[in-house]
């Protein structure tokens, strides 16, 4: 079971590079085992070039300790663990520093739902978290990054699978999904709609999309009577 998960997580990490949302070592993907006891994640600071499934690190979900692997796990491990422990529907998580999504994080604003491309995958604005306090950063930065993501989702009271991503203020985007591959898909979509938004708002700072258009496009793919695609 873990061997397949390691391969899936490795493939998802490599796909970040193939899709152009990661350069150097600026990102990571993780996945969780079906019994939700173990997480597999990219090693910290290891280049994507030549990476294989054997490089992936297995971490115990409860203790956070490495149980298998020759490398240290990603420095964002505690952020991933917090999200897995809080949201059982999440099965894959991605963090990148993709340019356009980071621009919204650095500006400290949501990625607004302005068009149907966004609406096909995110049922509303993609939120930006609040700023972490000095104490939160110095005490347990990665852990508190996870906590501020959870705080934002719960404060806004939405289904994290309906808006499968967020931008952390001054930091960057996190995305998740039903698998590591699906989480990468959502991260790539987030980056692209962020780019579309920046260009749209440059042309028209008052641009918006009506709720009924958002509803129609999201529900035709994800609603109980969804009809997009082939049966």
Sine and cosine of phi, psi and omega as CSV:
sin_phi,cos_phi,sin_psi,cos_psi,sin_omega,cos_omega
0.00,0.00,-0.74,0.67,-0.03,-1.00
-0.95,0.32,-0.49,0.87,0.02,-1.00
-0.90,0.44,-0.67,0.74,0.03,-1.00
-0.92,0.39,-0.64,0.77,0.01,-1.00
-0.90,0.43,-0.64,0.77,0.04,-1.00
-0.88,0.47,-0.65,0.76,0.03,-1.00
-0.92,0.40,-0.67,0.74,0.00,-1.00
-0.89,0.45,-0.67,0.74,-0.01,-1.00
-0.93,0.37,-0.64,0.77,0.06,-1.00
-0.88,0.48,-0.74,0.67,0.01,-1.00
-0.86,0.51,-0.64,0.77,-0.01,-1.00
-0.92,0.40,-0.65,0.76,0.06,-1.00
-0.88,0.47,-0.70,0.72,0.00,-1.00
-0.91,0.41,-0.51,0.86,0.02,-1.00
-0.92,0.38,-0.49,0.87,0.08,-1.00
-0.86,0.52,-0.66,0.75,0.02,-1.00
-0.93,0.36,-0.72,0.70,-0.02,-1.00
-0.87,0.50,-0.56,0.83,-0.02,-1.00
-1.00,0.05,-0.03,1.00,0.12,-0.99
0.98,0.20,0.35,0.94,0.01,-1.00
-0.97,-0.23,0.01,1.00,0.02,-1.00
-0.66,-0.75,0.68,-0.73,0.21,-0.98
-0.82,-0.58,0.29,-0.96,-0.01,-1.00
0.77,0.64,-0.85,-0.52,0.01,-1.00
-0.88,-0.48,0.49,0.87,-0.15,-0.99
-1.00,0.09,0.84,0.55,0.05,-1.00
0.15,-0.99,0.19,-0.98,0.04,-1.00
-0.32,-0.95,0.47,-0.88,0.09,-1.00
-0.79,-0.61,0.59,-0.81,0.12,-0.99
-0.74,-0.67,0.27,-0.96,0.11,-0.99
-0.60,-0.80,0.38,-0.93,-0.04,-1.00
-0.89,-0.45,0.59,-0.81,0.00,-1.00
-0.93,0.37,0.37,-0.93,-0.05,-1.00
-0.86,0.51,-0.54,0.84,0.02,-1.00
-1.00,0.09,-0.01,1.00,0.05,-1.00
0.86,0.52,0.53,0.85,0.06,-1.00
-0.99,-0.15,-0.41,0.91,-0.10,-1.00
-0.72,-0.69,0.57,-0.82,0.13,-0.99
-0.91,-0.42,0.65,-0.76,0.13,-0.99
-0.94,-0.34,0.75,-0.67,-0.10,-0.99
-0.58,-0.82,0.40,-0.92,0.06,-1.00
-0.89,0.46,0.58,-0.82,0.08,-1.00
-0.95,0.31,0.42,-0.91,-0.05,-1.00
-0.95,0.31,0.79,-0.62,0.15,-0.99
0.92,0.39,0.25,0.97,0.00,-1.00
-1.00,-0.05,0.75,-0.66,-0.05,-1.00
-0.91,0.40,0.51,-0.86,0.00,-1.00
-0.95,0.32,-0.46,0.89,-0.05,-1.00
-0.90,0.44,0.88,-0.47,0.00,-1.00
0.99,0.12,0.07,1.00,-0.02,-1.00
-0.92,0.40,0.62,-0.79,0.02,-1.00
-0.73,-0.69,0.11,-0.99,0.00,-1.00
-0.86,0.52,-0.51,0.86,-0.01,-1.00
-0.92,0.38,-0.30,0.95,0.02,-1.00
-0.99,0.14,-0.27,0.96,-0.04,-1.00
-0.93,0.37,0.46,-0.89,-0.07,-1.00
-0.92,-0.40,0.72,-0.70,0.03,-1.00
-0.98,-0.17,0.80,-0.61,-0.06,-1.00
-0.84,-0.54,0.68,-0.74,0.09,-1.00
-0.95,0.32,0.79,-0.62,-0.09,-1.00
-0.89,0.45,-0.68,0.73,-0.09,-1.00
-0.97,0.23,-0.73,0.69,-0.08,-1.00
-1.00,0.07,-0.42,0.91,-0.07,-1.00
0.98,0.21,0.09,1.00,-0.03,-1.00
-1.00,0.09,0.55,-0.84,0.09,-1.00
-0.95,0.30,0.77,-0.63,0.01,-1.00
-0.93,-0.38,-0.23,0.97,0.02,-1.00
-0.34,-0.94,0.66,-0.75,0.06,-1.00
0.75,-0.66,0.50,-0.87,-0.06,-1.00
-1.00,-0.06,-0.10,1.00,-0.04,-1.00
-0.88,-0.47,0.23,-0.97,0.19,-0.98
-0.96,0.27,0.61,-0.79,0.05,-1.00
-0.95,0.32,0.24,-0.97,0.02,-1.00
-0.74,0.67,0.56,-0.83,0.05,-1.00
-0.91,0.42,-0.29,0.96,0.03,-1.00
-1.00,-0.02,0.21,0.98,-0.08,-1.00
-0.80,0.59,-0.71,0.71,-0.07,-1.00
-0.92,0.39,-0.50,0.87,0.08,-1.00
-0.91,0.42,-0.74,0.67,0.01,-1.00
-0.86,0.51,-0.71,0.70,-0.03,-1.00
-0.87,0.50,-0.68,0.74,0.01,-1.00
-0.85,0.53,-0.69,0.72,-0.04,-1.00
-0.93,0.37,-0.66,0.76,0.03,-1.00
-0.90,0.44,-0.64,0.77,-0.04,-1.00
-0.94,0.34,-0.49,0.87,-0.05,-1.00
-1.00,0.03,-0.56,0.83,-0.12,-0.99
-0.85,-0.53,1.00,-0.10,-0.09,-1.00
-0.91,0.42,-0.29,0.96,0.01,-1.00
-0.98,0.21,-0.30,0.95,0.00,-1.00
-0.98,0.20,0.78,-0.62,-0.02,-1.00
-0.84,-0.54,-0.07,1.00,0.06,-1.00
-0.42,-0.91,0.59,-0.81,-0.03,-1.00
-0.70,-0.71,0.62,-0.78,0.01,-1.00
-0.77,-0.64,0.65,-0.76,0.19,-0.98
-0.79,-0.61,0.75,-0.66,0.07,-1.00
-0.73,-0.68,0.08,-1.00,0.18,-0.98
-0.85,-0.52,0.67,0.74,-0.04,-1.00
-0.89,0.46,0.66,-0.75,-0.27,-0.96
-0.82,0.58,-0.78,0.62,-0.15,-0.99
-0.97,0.24,-0.61,0.79,0.08,-1.00
-0.92,0.40,-0.62,0.78,0.06,-1.00
-0.89,0.46,-0.58,0.82,0.02,-1.00
-0.85,0.53,-0.67,0.75,0.04,-1.00
-0.93,0.38,-0.63,0.78,0.03,-1.00
-0.89,0.47,-0.69,0.72,-0.02,-1.00
-0.94,0.33,-0.51,0.86,0.08,-1.00
-0.98,0.22,-0.30,0.95,0.01,-1.00
0.96,0.29,0.55,0.84,-0.01,-1.00
-0.77,-0.64,0.39,-0.92,0.05,-1.00
-0.90,0.43,0.40,-0.92,0.20,-0.98
-1.00,0.00,0.96,-0.26,-0.17,-0.99
-0.96,0.26,0.51,-0.86,0.08,-1.00
-0.99,0.16,0.99,-0.17,-0.08,-1.00
-0.94,-0.34,-0.22,0.98,-0.05,-1.00
-0.42,-0.91,0.05,-1.00,-0.14,-0.99
-0.96,0.29,-0.42,0.91,0.08,-1.00
-0.87,0.49,-0.71,0.70,0.06,-1.00
-0.88,0.47,-0.73,0.68,-0.10,-1.00
-0.90,0.43,-0.42,0.91,0.02,-1.00
-0.92,0.40,-0.36,0.93,-0.12,-0.99
-0.79,-0.62,-0.43,0.90,-0.05,-1.00
-0.80,-0.61,0.87,-0.49,-0.10,-0.99
-1.00,0.05,0.89,0.46,0.01,-1.00
0.73,-0.68,0.00,-1.00,0.03,-1.00
-0.85,0.53,0.60,-0.80,0.11,-0.99
-1.00,0.08,0.90,-0.43,-0.18,-0.98
-0.95,0.31,0.40,-0.92,0.21,-0.98
-0.94,-0.33,0.73,-0.68,0.00,-1.00
-0.94,0.33,0.18,-0.98,0.17,-0.99
-0.96,0.29,0.20,-0.98,0.07,-1.00
-0.96,0.28,0.67,-0.74,0.12,-0.99
-0.95,0.33,0.61,-0.79,0.05,-1.00
-0.97,0.26,0.27,-0.96,0.05,-1.00
-0.85,0.52,-0.66,0.75,0.00,-1.00
-0.89,0.45,-0.68,0.73,0.00,-1.00
-0.90,0.44,-0.64,0.77,0.00,-1.00
-0.92,0.38,-0.72,0.69,-0.09,-1.00
-0.97,0.25,-0.52,0.86,-0.07,-1.00
-0.97,0.25,-0.80,0.60,-0.08,-1.00
-0.31,-0.95,0.98,0.20,-0.19,-0.98
-0.84,0.54,-0.82,0.58,-0.08,-1.00
-0.93,0.37,-0.65,0.76,0.06,-1.00
-0.87,0.50,-0.72,0.69,-0.03,-1.00
-0.95,0.31,-0.40,0.92,0.15,-0.99
-0.89,0.45,-0.70,0.72,0.08,-1.00
-0.88,0.48,-0.67,0.74,-0.03,-1.00
-0.91,0.40,-0.60,0.80,-0.02,-1.00
-0.96,0.28,-0.48,0.88,0.13,-0.99
-0.90,0.43,-0.74,0.67,0.02,-1.00
-0.88,0.47,-0.69,0.72,0.03,-1.00
-0.84,0.55,-0.69,0.73,-0.02,-1.00
-0.91,0.42,-0.73,0.69,0.00,-1.00
-0.88,0.48,-0.72,0.70,-0.06,-1.00
-0.95,0.30,-0.57,0.82,0.04,-1.00
-0.91,0.42,-0.62,0.78,-0.01,-1.00
-1.00,0.07,-0.20,0.98,0.12,-0.99
0.83,0.55,0.82,0.57,0.06,-1.00
-0.81,-0.59,0.30,-0.95,0.03,-1.00
-0.97,0.25,0.88,-0.48,-0.03,-1.00
-0.90,0.44,-0.33,0.95,0.04,-1.00
-0.99,0.10,-0.27,0.96,0.08,-1.00
-0.99,0.10,-0.48,0.88,0.13,-0.99
-0.81,-0.59,0.99,0.13,-0.19,-0.98
-0.99,0.12,0.77,0.64,0.04,-1.00
-0.03,-1.00,0.23,-0.97,-0.06,-1.00
-0.35,-0.94,0.38,-0.93,0.18,-0.98
-0.91,-0.42,0.73,-0.68,0.01,-1.00
-1.00,-0.03,0.81,-0.58,-0.11,-0.99
-0.80,0.60,0.74,-0.67,0.00,-1.00
0.93,0.37,0.01,1.00,-0.10,-0.99
-0.90,-0.44,-0.98,0.19,-0.02,-1.00
0.28,-0.96,-0.15,-0.99,-0.11,-0.99
-1.00,0.07,0.58,-0.82,0.25,-0.97
-0.84,-0.54,0.65,-0.76,0.06,-1.00
-0.72,-0.70,0.34,-0.94,-0.01,-1.00
-0.53,-0.85,0.09,-1.00,-0.01,-1.00
-0.11,-0.99,-0.25,-0.97,-0.07,-1.00
-0.99,0.15,-0.06,1.00,0.05,-1.00
-0.25,-0.97,0.23,-0.97,0.09,-1.00
-0.84,0.54,-0.66,0.75,0.00,-1.00
-0.90,0.43,-0.66,0.75,0.02,-1.00
-0.92,0.39,-0.58,0.81,0.06,-1.00
-0.90,0.44,-0.66,0.75,0.07,-1.00
-0.89,0.47,-0.70,0.72,0.04,-1.00
-0.81,0.59,-0.74,0.68,-0.02,-1.00
-0.92,0.39,-0.57,0.82,0.04,-1.00
-0.91,0.41,-0.63,0.77,0.02,-1.00
-0.93,0.37,-0.68,0.73,0.06,-1.00
-0.87,0.49,-0.69,0.72,0.00,-1.00
-0.85,0.53,-0.70,0.71,0.01,-1.00
-0.88,0.47,-0.66,0.75,-0.03,-1.00
-0.94,0.34,-0.64,0.76,0.02,-1.00
-0.95,0.32,-0.49,0.87,0.10,-1.00
-0.89,0.45,-0.68,0.73,0.05,-1.00
-0.89,0.45,-0.69,0.72,0.04,-1.00
-0.86,0.50,-0.66,0.75,0.00,-1.00
-0.89,0.45,-0.71,0.71,-0.02,-1.00
-0.86,0.52,-0.71,0.71,0.00,-1.00
-0.93,0.38,-0.64,0.76,0.02,-1.00
-0.88,0.47,-0.73,0.69,-0.06,-1.00
-0.94,0.34,-0.42,0.91,0.12,-0.99
-0.93,0.37,-0.61,0.79,0.02,-1.00
-0.98,0.21,-0.60,0.80,-0.05,-1.00
-0.49,-0.87,0.98,-0.19,-0.05,-1.00
-0.92,0.39,-0.24,0.97,-0.01,-1.00
-0.98,-0.20,0.21,0.98,-0.04,-1.00
-0.86,0.52,0.56,-0.83,0.02,-1.00
-0.41,-0.91,0.20,-0.98,0.13,-0.99
-0.77,-0.63,0.71,-0.71,0.00,-1.00
-0.93,0.36,0.51,-0.86,-0.02,-1.00
-0.86,0.51,-0.60,0.80,-0.05,-1.00
-0.93,0.38,-0.47,0.88,0.08,-1.00
-0.96,0.30,-0.69,0.73,0.08,-1.00
-0.84,0.54,-0.75,0.66,-0.01,-1.00
-0.84,0.54,-0.75,0.66,-0.06,-1.00
-0.87,0.50,-0.75,0.66,-0.09,-1.00
-0.95,0.32,-0.61,0.79,0.03,-1.00
-0.93,0.36,-0.71,0.70,-0.10,-1.00
-0.94,0.33,-0.47,0.88,0.00,-1.00
-0.94,0.34,-0.29,0.96,0.08,-1.00
-0.98,-0.21,-0.56,0.83,-0.20,-0.98
-0.84,-0.54,-0.14,0.99,-0.07,-1.00
-0.98,0.19,0.08,-1.00,-0.03,-1.00
-0.89,0.45,-0.42,0.91,0.02,-1.00
-0.91,-0.41,0.57,0.82,-0.03,-1.00
-0.85,0.53,0.64,-0.77,-0.03,-1.00
-0.75,-0.66,0.04,1.00,0.02,-1.00
-0.95,0.32,0.63,-0.78,0.09,-1.00
1.00,0.07,-0.12,-0.99,-0.06,-1.00
-0.99,-0.13,0.52,-0.85,0.05,-1.00
-0.98,0.19,0.00,0.00,0.00,0.00
